[in-house]
Amino acid sequence: MIATFLLSFCTLFTIVNPMGALGPFLSMTAAYSTTKRQQTAFRASWLAAVVLCIVALVGSFFFRSLGLTIPALRIAGGILLLLVAIDMLNVRRPRSKGTTEEDNEAAQREDIAVFPLAVPLLAGPGAIATILVLVDRSEHWTQYLAIFPSIIVTCTVVGVILSKAQLIVKILGQIGVNILSRLMGLVLASTAVQFILDGLKAGLLH
């Protein structure tokens, strides 16, 4: 159970990539006071946690009802994560986490916690695919249950990081933020390849 928790936490934290979210978050909350920015950060992270927990509960049943096989899901999820990882390695914002047009629209909104912060910046397609694959890989109910605290802990940590966005950027500088993002991208790329290999292996044995 502990091993599953650590695996889930590390994988989720990497795909959510809070370091890569610092720039868009600060841009969208530029007119906010410090207090409002912190409140928005935590509200968005908690909403993202709710979305991912719901996916963990019913997501696999939904995909099975569409006739999609688990190996196909693993391969598709791995490819999606690999594309996100490549963007992270090149310090580019993944398109799956939103577009410039969405950021511009968000700047005109009074409440951006739900969209685009919680979805798709934090709980985007990559995070959702990760949850589905982790659920499928759970061989025991204790491993399945471990996914939920990993989601909560991940999103709480992300909320703390976003709430201190200005301080982190000031201390690390943009170069430091980019280096951390690249390191997380390398870890995510390795995880994505493993997901693809698992999917291919399961598909060939099926």
C-alpha positions as a printed Julia matrix, in Angstrom:
206×3 Matrix{Float64}:
   0.0     0.0     0.0
   2.82    2.4     0.9
   4.65    1.55   -2.32
   1.5     2.24   -4.35
   1.02    5.54   -2.5
   4.57    6.65   -3.26
   4.33    5.58   -6.9
   0.99    7.35   -7.34
   2.19   10.5    -5.57
   5.44   10.76   -7.56
   3.7    10.08  -10.88
   0.83   12.5   -10.23
   3.09   15.23   -8.88
   5.25   14.96  -11.97
   2.39   15.06  -14.46
   0.64   17.96  -12.69
   4.03   19.75  -12.77
   3.35   22.65  -10.37
   6.65   24.28  -11.33
   5.44   24.54  -14.91
   2.13   25.95  -13.7
   3.75   28.85  -11.81
   3.99   31.11  -14.87
   0.39   30.71  -16.1
  -0.91   30.96  -12.53
   0.91   34.23  -11.82
  -0.18   35.62  -15.17
  -3.85   34.83  -14.57
  -3.78   36.18  -11.0
  -1.66   39.27  -11.67
  -4.41   41.62  -10.5
  -5.15   39.6    -7.35
  -4.1    40.48   -3.83
  -1.79   38.06   -2.03
  -4.67   36.72    0.05
  -6.95   36.2    -2.95
  -4.15   34.51   -4.92
  -3.55   32.07   -2.06
  -7.27   31.34   -1.72
  -7.53   30.73   -5.47
  -4.52   28.39   -5.41
  -5.96   26.18   -2.68
  -9.49   26.22   -4.1
  -8.21   25.16   -7.52
  -6.05   22.38   -6.06
  -8.9    21.0    -3.96
 -11.27   21.08   -6.93
  -8.66   19.24   -8.98
  -8.45   16.64   -6.2
 -12.23   16.14   -6.35
 -12.13   15.68  -10.13
  -9.31   13.14   -9.96
 -10.97   11.21   -7.11
 -14.16   10.95   -9.17
 -12.11    9.65  -12.1
 -10.52    7.05   -9.82
 -13.98    5.96   -8.67
 -15.86    5.68  -11.96
 -13.4     6.33  -14.79
 -12.46    2.74  -15.55
 -16.11    1.64  -15.62
 -16.88    4.43  -18.08
 -14.11    3.37  -20.46
 -15.05   -0.3   -20.23
 -18.67    0.62  -21.08
 -17.33    2.12  -24.33
 -15.69   -1.19  -25.2
 -12.15    0.12  -24.71
  -9.57   -2.39  -23.49
  -7.2    -1.7   -20.61
  -4.05   -2.34  -22.73
  -5.3     0.27  -25.2
  -5.83    2.7   -22.34
  -2.33    2.08  -21.02
  -0.75    2.67  -24.43
  -2.85    5.79  -25.12
  -2.14    7.15  -21.65
   1.55    6.46  -22.03
   1.7     8.25  -25.39
  -0.15   11.25  -23.98
   2.2    11.41  -20.98
   5.21   11.1   -23.29
   4.02   14.08  -25.34
   3.57   16.11  -22.15
   7.03   15.01  -20.97
   8.62   16.15  -24.25
   7.03   19.59  -23.8
   8.35   19.71  -20.22
  11.86   18.78  -21.37
  11.72   21.61  -23.91
  10.13   23.94  -21.32
   7.0    24.34  -23.41
   3.53   24.48  -21.95
   1.59   21.36  -23.05
  -1.48   22.16  -25.16
  -3.43   19.71  -23.0
  -3.02   22.1   -20.07
  -4.77   24.93  -21.86
  -4.09   27.48  -24.56
  -3.2    31.16  -24.71
  -6.76   31.92  -25.79
  -8.06   30.19  -22.65
  -5.63   32.17  -20.51
  -6.86   35.42  -22.05
 -10.46   34.43  -21.37
  -9.56   33.44  -17.82
  -8.02   36.85  -17.17
 -11.47   38.38  -17.68
 -13.18   35.97  -15.28
 -13.83   36.78  -11.64
 -13.34   33.17  -10.56
 -10.69   31.14  -12.39
 -10.32   28.38   -9.79
 -12.53   25.92  -11.67
 -11.52   26.84  -15.22
  -8.78   26.93  -16.3
  -6.85   26.31  -13.07
  -8.43   23.13  -11.68
  -9.3    21.87  -15.18
  -7.26   21.59  -17.36
  -4.14   23.18  -15.79
  -4.0    20.78  -12.82
  -6.47   17.97  -13.54
  -5.8    17.77  -17.26
  -5.96   14.84  -19.68
  -2.51   13.66  -18.62
  -3.44   13.5   -14.93
  -6.74   11.79  -15.74
  -4.99    9.18  -17.92
  -2.47    8.6   -15.14
  -5.2     7.93  -12.6
  -6.93    5.46  -14.92
  -3.7     3.55  -15.52
  -2.84    3.5   -11.8
  -6.31    2.15  -10.99
  -5.87   -0.58  -13.59
  -2.47   -1.54  -12.2
  -3.88   -1.98   -8.67
  -3.83   -5.71   -7.95
  -5.35   -5.45   -4.45
  -7.99   -3.25   -2.86
  -5.39   -1.71   -0.52
  -3.4    -0.56   -3.54
  -6.56    0.93   -5.03
  -7.37    2.79   -1.82
  -3.82    4.17   -1.67
  -4.49    6.15   -4.84
  -6.98    8.45   -3.09
  -4.65    9.79   -0.35
  -1.97   10.21   -3.01
  -4.36   12.45   -4.97
  -5.2    14.49   -1.87
  -1.57   14.87   -0.79
  -0.44   15.75   -4.32
  -3.08   18.44   -4.79
  -2.44   19.85   -1.3
   1.28   20.17   -2.02
   0.48   21.75   -5.39
  -1.81   24.23   -3.65
   0.98   25.21   -1.27
   3.43   25.66   -4.15
   1.01   27.82   -6.15
   0.14   29.9    -3.09
   3.86   30.71   -2.76
   4.36   31.19   -6.51
   5.8    34.71   -6.29
   8.29   33.72   -3.59
   9.4    30.56   -5.42
  10.0    32.4    -8.7
  11.87   35.14   -6.83
  14.15   32.63   -5.08
  14.78   30.17   -7.92
  14.49   32.52  -10.86
  13.08   31.4   -14.17
  16.18   29.34  -14.94
  15.82   27.38  -11.71
  12.13   26.77  -12.38
  12.95   25.55  -15.91
  15.63   23.17  -14.63
  13.21   21.58  -12.15
  10.57   21.32  -14.86
  13.05   19.52  -17.14
  13.98   17.06  -14.39
  10.31   16.29  -13.77
   9.86   15.87  -17.53
  12.63   13.26  -17.62
  10.98   11.28  -14.83
   7.61   11.54  -16.55
   9.08   10.36  -19.87
  10.43    7.22  -18.17
   7.04    6.58  -16.55
   5.26    7.08  -19.88
   7.5     4.56  -21.66
   6.84    2.03  -18.89
   3.07    2.54  -19.31
   3.4     1.91  -23.05
   5.52   -1.22  -22.5
   2.99   -2.55  -19.96
   0.17   -1.92  -22.44
   1.98   -3.68  -25.27
   2.85   -6.63  -23.04
  -0.75   -6.97  -21.8
  -2.1    -6.65  -25.34
   0.2    -9.36  -26.7
  -0.65  -11.73  -23.86
  -4.38  -11.06  -24.14
